[in-house]
Amino acid sequence: MTVLASGTAADGTTWELDVSGNARDLSTMVSQRRPDGRKPWGIGCAGPAVEPGRRVKVCVSAADDALRTFIARVTPDVRAVVVTLSEGTREDLVLYGDPARLGARVAVLVYSPDLD
């Protein structure tokens, strides 16, 4: 696995976006570590980077003890991924990865469980 992105949320939770594979079989996974050391279950997508005829593949997760996670895998022609959260903020996500190697670029958002 290769770490494509990482960050720290406002509550101190750290997270990493890991990828492995190629366009035919790409795995993208977000793991979290809470400030107390607990590791809630992660979220991931596996399979084709993006399904034939599509431009985006989205995976989302929510758990009682973890931050919510949004992963978008997009074709090279997609220029931006923008998410609007339920409290009205707009998040312009960074696109990571080499689409020639992975078959897609990957965007990630790790956010508070009280938002949609």
C-alpha positions in Angstrom: 0.0 0.0 0.0 1.1 3.6 -0.7 -0.1 6.5 1.5 -1.5 9.1 -0.9 -2.8 11.6 1.7 -3.0 12.0 5.5 -4.3 14.6 7.9 -5.5 15.4 11.4 -9.1 16.3 12.2 -10.2 19.1 14.6 -10.8 16.4 17.3 -7.2 15.1 17.0 -8.1 12.0 15.0 -5.4 11.3 12.4 -6.2 9.5 9.2 -4.4 8.1 6.1 -5.6 7.3 2.6 -3.8 4.2 1.3 -3.9 2.9 -2.3 -2.7 -0.2 -4.0 -3.3 -1.9 -7.4 -4.1 -0.6 -10.8 -7.0 0.4 -13.0 -8.5 -3.1 -13.2 -8.2 -3.8 -9.4 -7.7 -0.7 -7.3 -8.0 -0.6 -3.5 -8.4 2.7 -1.7 -8.7 2.6 2.1 -8.9 5.3 4.8 -7.7 4.3 8.3 -8.2 6.5 11.4 -6.5 6.7 14.8 -8.3 8.4 17.6 -6.4 10.6 20.1 -6.7 7.9 22.7 -5.1 5.4 20.3 -8.2 3.5 19.3 -8.5 2.5 15.6 -12.1 2.6 14.4 -12.8 0.4 11.4 -11.8 1.8 8.1 -13.6 2.4 4.8 -12.5 1.2 1.5 -13.3 0.5 -2.1 -12.0 -2.3 -4.3 -12.4 -3.3 -7.8 -12.1 -1.3 -11.1 -10.8 2.2 -10.5 -13.9 3.5 -12.1 -16.6 1.4 -13.7 -16.6 1.4 -17.6 -18.8 4.3 -18.9 -18.6 6.2 -15.6 -16.5 9.1 -14.5 -16.7 8.7 -10.7 -16.8 5.9 -8.1 -17.8 7.0 -4.6 -17.4 5.2 -1.3 -18.8 6.6 2.0 -18.8 5.4 5.6 -20.3 6.3 8.9 -19.8 4.7 12.3 -20.8 5.6 15.9 -17.1 5.7 17.0 -15.4 7.2 13.9 -15.4 10.3 11.7 -17.3 10.0 8.5 -15.3 9.3 5.3 -15.9 10.1 1.7 -13.7 8.7 -1.1 -14.1 9.6 -4.8 -12.2 7.9 -7.5 -12.4 9.9 -10.8 -11.4 9.6 -14.4 -8.5 11.8 -15.6 -10.9 14.2 -17.4 -12.5 15.2 -14.1 -11.0 18.5 -13.0 -12.5 19.0 -9.5 -14.5 17.3 -6.8 -16.5 19.6 -4.7 -18.6 18.5 -1.6 -21.2 20.7 0.2 -21.7 19.6 3.8 -25.1 19.9 5.6 -24.1 23.0 7.5 -23.4 24.8 4.3 -19.6 24.6 4.0 -18.1 23.8 0.6 -15.1 21.6 0.4 -12.9 21.7 -2.7 -11.1 18.3 -2.5 -7.5 17.7 -3.7 -7.1 15.0 -6.4 -4.3 12.6 -5.6 -2.5 9.9 -7.5 -1.2 9.2 -11.0 -4.2 8.2 -13.2 -1.8 6.5 -15.6 -0.7 4.1 -12.9 -4.0 3.9 -10.8 -6.6 4.3 -13.5 -8.1 7.2 -11.6 -7.3 10.1 -9.3 -8.5 9.9 -5.7 -10.2 12.5 -3.5 -10.9 12.1 0.2 -12.8 13.9 2.9 -12.8 12.9 6.6 -15.4 14.9 8.5 -17.5 15.2 11.7 -20.2 12.5 12.3 -22.8 15.2 13.0 -22.6 16.4 9.3 -24.1 15.0 6.1 
